[in-house]
């Protein structure tokens, strides 16, 4: 098997990569284990110094890295540079906060002295997706390396250049050999890596089927997992919402990364009192978004990452129309090279339709009309997914109540679009996975939370 990087804007093969042999993979895992023996006792100050250097390298090379993402998976360069900036942020955040997060916590008991300590586990395998090829990796790497674990990256097969670039960044920053390594392998090799006794835990960001497969294998091996999976995020637009504020944010969330985000707005559940106006405004704003070359600064919307993903999305759109949804915008594959798909709006979507039941991983908005708040909440929760959700209302207390107590999701926002932040835990429930990344919660996922009791 050869790994191919294919430019989704042209369909041309950029470069081919020879995958690591099983022997090479075993050797890298052994190197990760060997490095862990000394890395776990490296002072926090030294880890932080190297992690700060990673952030500096990222910032100094933001445009080349953004162009690499554009070339391999079609992200527009403006969004790519923002992604690199966010990666630098998470590196600096954990360089500053990790030691405090992992400081032993004295606890009063019947013992003369007892406390809880947080100790690294060892090599952690990260199975990462293509849609945010730098951010997803650094979201895992920054906390885990600062915790004293070592990292093994199995990246998506269509972004091998990004995978190797990330490994090179850690090497350039001064991290010791073996602390962070890329495994150039396909998905079929993941089970073998998980089975290796030197690998202590697994984290995956990706589809729900991929998460189930990894969880199944990790469960057989009794290894801890964190899974961040798909989403069909509902955005509730109540009758008192400020549409001047809400519509642009909804469009931004739906179209970010060409709609290829687990936490993108996907189902817009709109009160009947403002449905017509919201629909008109969303169509008008999405119509202005033009597809183009992702390497140009002025391009707002690039191609989807792969032609097969576009085909799958288009089938979902056609199925929804056949089921009764109304096509208001887009829905036609452009007659041009590349995996482009236009901004698309489906109206009058209802439960049972493909656009309601499945995740639309591309630039397609599904508009759903509702009679009142109670029905809106019920429709929002009527999903196998539970990653993110948002509610728009002028009544802040009302929005806070709905977000905190009513919506079934791991990340709920009021009057803003859902996004991750290093300072807040990130993750989902139901078929969107389990465990948390980021903040103190994230760095505690892959450590031994150890009780020490002294009498």
C-alpha positions in Angstrom: 0.0 0.0 0.0 1.2 3.5 -0.9 0.0 6.6 0.8 -1.1 9.3 -1.6 -1.5 13.0 -1.0 -4.0 14.2 -3.5 -4.8 17.9 -4.0 -8.6 18.1 -3.7 -8.7 21.4 -5.7 -7.3 19.7 -8.8 -7.5 15.9 -8.2 -3.8 15.6 -8.9 -1.5 13.4 -6.9 1.0 15.7 -5.0 3.3 13.1 -3.6 3.4 9.4 -2.6 4.7 8.0 0.6 6.0 4.6 1.4 4.3 3.4 4.6 6.2 2.2 7.6 6.7 -1.6 7.7 5.4 -3.6 10.6 9.0 -3.9 11.8 9.5 -0.1 11.6 6.2 0.5 13.6 7.4 -1.9 16.3 10.7 -0.2 16.5 9.0 3.2 16.9 6.8 1.9 19.6 9.9 0.6 21.4 11.6 4.0 21.0 8.5 5.7 22.5 8.7 3.3 25.5 12.4 3.9 25.9 12.0 7.7 25.7 9.2 7.6 28.3 11.6 6.2 30.9 13.5 9.5 31.0 10.8 11.9 29.7 8.5 11.2 32.6 11.1 12.6 35.0 12.1 15.6 32.9 11.3 18.7 34.9 8.2 20.7 34.0 10.3 23.7 33.3 12.3 21.9 30.7 9.1 20.4 29.1 7.6 23.9 29.1 10.7 25.5 27.5 10.5 23.0 24.6 6.7 23.4 24.3 7.1 27.2 24.1 9.6 26.6 21.3 7.0 24.5 19.4 4.6 27.5 19.6 7.3 29.8 18.3 8.0 27.5 15.3 4.3 27.2 14.5 3.9 31.0 14.5 7.0 31.6 12.4 5.8 29.1 9.8 2.0 29.7 9.8 1.7 30.4 6.1 3.8 27.4 4.9 1.8 25.1 7.2 -1.5 26.6 6.0 -0.5 26.1 2.4 0.4 22.5 3.2 -3.1 22.0 4.6 -4.6 23.7 1.6 -2.7 21.4 -0.7 -3.5 18.1 1.1 -7.1 18.6 2.3 -8.3 21.9 0.7 -8.6 24.2 3.7 -8.5 27.8 2.6 -5.2 29.5 3.7 -6.9 32.1 5.8 -8.5 29.4 8.0 -5.3 27.4 7.9 -3.3 30.2 9.4 -5.9 30.7 12.1 -5.6 27.0 12.9 -1.8 27.2 13.3 -2.3 30.2 15.6 -4.6 28.2 17.8 -2.1 25.3 17.9 0.5 27.7 19.3 -2.1 28.9 21.8 -2.7 25.4 23.2 1.0 24.7 23.4 1.6 27.9 25.4 -1.5 27.2 27.6 -0.2 23.8 28.7 3.4 25.0 29.0 2.1 27.5 31.6 -0.6 25.4 33.3 0.4 21.8 33.2 2.5 21.8 36.4 -0.3 23.2 38.4 -2.9 20.8 36.9 -0.7 17.9 37.9 0.4 19.0 41.3 -0.3 16.5 44.1 -3.5 17.2 46.0 -3.3 16.6 49.8 -6.6 15.2 51.1 -7.7 14.9 54.7 -8.4 11.3 55.8 -7.8 9.0 58.8 -4.2 8.7 57.6 -1.4 10.8 59.0 -1.0 12.0 55.5 -2.8 11.2 52.3 -2.8 12.7 48.8 -3.7 12.2 45.2 -0.9 12.3 42.6 -1.1 12.4 38.8 1.5 10.3 37.0 2.0 9.7 33.3 1.1 6.3 31.8 3.5 5.9 28.9 3.1 5.9 25.1 -0.3 7.1 24.0 -1.6 6.4 20.5 -3.4 9.2 18.8 -5.6 8.3 15.7 -6.3 11.7 14.1 -8.5 13.0 11.3 -7.8 15.1 8.2 -10.3 18.0 8.8 -8.1 19.9 11.2 -4.8 18.2 10.5 -2.7 20.4 12.9 -5.1 21.4 15.6 -6.5 17.9 16.3 -2.9 16.7 16.8 -1.7 19.5 19.0 -4.9 19.3 21.1 -3.7 15.9 22.0 0.0 16.4 22.0 0.4 19.5 24.1 -1.3 18.2 27.3 0.0 14.7 27.0 3.6 15.5 26.4 3.5 18.1 29.2 2.0 15.4 31.4 5.1 13.2 30.8 3.5 10.8 28.3 5.1 10.1 24.9 3.0 10.4 21.7 2.5 8.1 18.7 0.6 9.7 15.8 -1.4 7.7 13.3 -2.7 10.5 11.1 -5.3 10.3 8.4 -3.9 8.7 5.2 -4.6 11.8 3.0 -2.5 14.2 5.1 0.9 12.4 5.4 2.8 15.6 4.7 1.1 17.3 7.7 1.8 14.3 9.9 5.5 14.4 9.1 5.7 18.2 9.4 4.3 17.9 13.0 6.9 15.4 14.0 9.6 17.6 12.5 8.3 20.6 14.6 8.8 18.7 17.9 12.2 17.5 16.8 13.3 21.1 15.8 12.0 22.4 19.2 14.4 20.1 21.0 12.1 17.3 22.2 14.2 14.1 22.8 14.1 11.3 20.2 11.1 9.1 20.6 9.0 11.5 22.6 6.7 12.3 19.6 6.7 10.1 16.5 4.5 9.7 13.4 3.5 6.3 12.2 3.0 6.3 8.5 0.4 3.5 8.3 -3.1 2.9 7.1 -6.2 2.3 9.3 -5.7 -1.5 9.1 -2.5 -1.2 11.2 -4.2 0.5 14.1 -5.4 -2.7 15.8 -1.8 -4.1 15.9 -0.5 -0.9 17.5 -3.2 -1.0 20.1 -2.4 -4.6 20.9 1.3 -3.8 21.5 1.7 -4.0 25.3 4.0 -0.9 25.3 1.1 1.3 24.1 -0.8 2.3 27.2 -3.8 4.3 25.9 -5.6 5.5 22.8 -7.3 8.7 21.7 -9.3 9.0 18.5 -11.0 11.9 16.8 -13.1 10.7 13.8 -16.3 9.1 12.8 -18.6 7.1 15.1 -17.8 3.8 13.3 -14.1 4.4 13.6 -14.6 5.2 17.3 -16.5 2.0 17.9 -13.7 0.0 16.2 -11.0 1.5 18.3 -13.0 1.3 21.5 -13.7 -2.4 20.8 -10.0 -3.2 20.3 -8.9 -1.1 23.2 -11.5 -2.7 25.4 -10.2 -6.1 24.6 -6.7 -4.9 25.6 -8.1 -3.1 28.7 -6.6 0.3 27.6 -8.1 3.7 28.4 -9.6 5.6 25.5 -10.9 9.0 24.8 -13.2 9.4 21.7 -14.3 12.6 20.0 -16.6 11.5 17.2 -19.2 12.9 14.9 -21.9 15.4 15.5 -25.1 16.8 14.2 -25.1 20.0 16.1 -28.5 21.7 16.6 -28.8 25.5 16.7 -32.0 26.7 18.2 -33.3 30.1 17.0 -36.0 31.3 19.3 -38.7 33.8 18.5 -36.8 36.6 20.4 -33.4 35.9 18.7 -31.5 38.9 17.3 -31.3 37.8 13.7 -28.7 40.5 12.8 -26.4 38.7 15.3 -27.6 35.1 14.9 -27.6 34.6 11.1 -23.9 35.6 10.4 -22.7 33.4 13.2 -24.9 30.5 12.0 -23.5 30.9 8.5 -19.9 31.1 9.8 -20.4 27.9 11.8 -21.9 26.0 9.0 -19.4 27.0 6.4 -16.1 26.9 8.4 -13.7 24.4 6.9 -16.1 23.9 4.0 -18.6 22.5 6.6 -16.3 19.7 7.5 -16.2 20.0 11.3 -17.7 17.8 13.9 -18.9 20.9 15.8 -20.2 22.8 12.9 -23.8 23.9 13.0 -25.8 21.3 11.0 -29.5 21.4 12.1 -31.0 24.9 12.4 -34.2 24.6 14.5 -36.1 27.8 14.0 -39.2 29.2 15.7 -42.1 29.6 13.3 -42.3 33.3 14.1 -38.9 34.0 12.6 -38.5 31.1 10.3 -39.2 32.9 7.0 -36.9 35.8 7.8 -34.1 33.5 9.0 -34.5 31.4 5.9 -34.3 34.4 3.6 -31.3 35.9 5.4 -29.4 32.6 5.5 -29.9 31.9 1.8 -28.8 35.5 0.9 -25.7 35.3 3.0 -24.7 31.8 1.8 -25.3 32.7 -1.8 -22.5 35.3 -1.5 -19.9 32.7 -0.6 -18.0 31.7 -3.7 -15.8 28.6 -4.1 -12.3 29.0 -5.3 -8.6 28.2 -5.0 -7.9 27.5 -1.3 -4.3 28.8 -1.6 -5.5 32.4 -2.3 -6.1 34.7 0.7 -9.4 36.0 -0.7 -11.0 32.6 -1.2 -13.9 32.1 1.3 -14.7 28.4 0.4 -12.3 25.8 -0.9 -13.0 22.2 -2.0 -14.0 19.3 0.2 -11.2 17.1 1.3 -11.9 14.2 -1.1 -14.1 13.4 -4.1 -15.7 10.4 -2.3 -16.7 12.6 0.6 -18.4 15.0 -1.8 -20.2 12.2 -3.5 -21.5 10.9 -0.1 -22.7 14.4 0.8 -24.4 15.0 -2.5 -26.3 11.7 -2.1 -27.5 12.8 1.3 -28.8 16.1 -0.3 -30.6 14.2 -3.1 -32.1 11.7 -0.7 -33.4 14.5 1.5 -35.0 16.3 -1.4 -36.7 13.0 -2.5 -38.0 12.7 1.1 -39.6 16.2 0.9 -37.0 18.8 1.8 -36.9 21.9 -0.3 -33.7 22.9 -2.1 -33.3 26.7 -1.8 -29.6 27.0 -2.8 -26.8 24.9 -4.3 -27.2 21.2 -4.4 -25.4 20.9 -7.8 -21.9 19.6 -8.3 -19.9 22.3 -10.1 -18.6 21.5 -13.6 -14.9 22.0 -12.7 -11.9 20.0 -11.5 -11.6 19.3 -7.8 -13.9 18.2 -5.0 -15.9 21.4 -4.8 -19.4 21.6 -3.5 -21.5 24.8 -3.4 -23.1 26.4 -0.3 -26.4 24.5 0.0 -29.6 25.2 1.9 -32.3 22.6 2.5 -35.6 24.0 4.0 -38.6 22.3 5.7 -36.4 19.4 6.9 -38.2 17.1 9.3 -37.4 14.1 11.5 -36.9 10.9 9.4 -35.2 12.8 6.5 -31.5 12.1 5.8 -30.6 15.7 6.5 -32.1 15.4 10.0 -30.9 12.0 11.0 -27.4 11.9 9.6 -24.4 14.1 9.9 -23.9 16.4 6.9 -20.2 16.8 6.7 -20.0 19.6 4.2 -21.4 23.0 3.3 -25.1 22.1 3.6 -27.5 23.7 6.1 -30.7 21.9 7.2 -33.5 24.3 8.3 -36.2 22.9 10.6 -39.4 24.8 11.6 -40.7 24.5 15.2 -43.7 25.7 17.0 -42.3 26.6 20.4 -39.4 26.3 22.8 -40.4 22.8 24.1 -40.6 21.4 20.6 -37.3 23.0 19.6 -35.5 21.4 22.5 -37.1 18.0 21.8 -36.0 18.2 18.1 -32.5 19.3 19.1 -32.1 16.3 21.4 -33.7 13.9 18.9 -30.3 12.7 17.6 -27.9 9.9 18.2 -25.2 12.6 18.5 -24.4 14.9 21.4 -21.3 16.9 20.7 -22.2 20.6 20.5 -25.4 22.7 20.5 -26.3 26.4 20.6 -29.3 28.6 21.3 -30.0 32.1 20.2 -32.3 34.4 22.3 -32.3 37.9 23.7 -33.1 36.5 27.1 -29.8 35.5 28.6 -31.3 33.7 31.6 -33.5 31.7 29.2 -30.6 30.8 27.0 -28.4 29.8 30.0 -31.2 27.5 31.3 -31.7 25.8 28.0 -27.9 25.4 27.4 -27.2 24.1 30.9 -30.1 21.8 31.7 -32.1 21.1 28.5 -29.7 20.4 25.7 -28.1 16.9 25.5 -24.5 17.8 24.4 -21.0 18.2 25.8 -20.6 21.8 24.6 -23.5 24.2 24.7 -23.2 27.9 23.7 -25.6 30.8 24.0 -25.7 33.5 21.3 -22.4 32.2 19.7 -21.2 29.3 17.6 -19.7 26.2 19.1 -15.9 26.0 19.1 -13.1 24.6 21.3 -11.0 26.6 23.7 -7.9 25.3 25.5 -9.3 26.7 28.8 -12.6 24.7 28.6 -13.2 20.9 28.4 -14.2 19.6 25.0 -16.0 16.4 24.1 -19.4 14.8 23.7 -22.0 12.3 24.8 -24.1 9.6 23.1 -22.7 8.6 19.7 -20.4 11.6 19.8 -18.0 9.8 22.1 -16.7 10.1 25.7 -13.9 11.6 27.7 -12.7 15.1 27.5 -9.9 17.0 25.9 -8.4 20.4 26.9 -8.4 22.3 30.2 -7.5 20.4 33.4 -10.0 17.7 32.5 -8.1 16.8 29.3 -4.7 16.5 30.8 -6.1 14.2 33.5 -7.5 11.7 31.0 -4.2 9.8 30.4 -2.6 9.9 33.8 -2.6 7.5 36.8 -4.7 9.3 39.4 -3.0 7.7 42.3 -4.0 7.5 45.9 -1.1 7.6 48.4 -2.1 6.8 52.0 0.5 7.1 54.8 0.0 6.0 58.4 
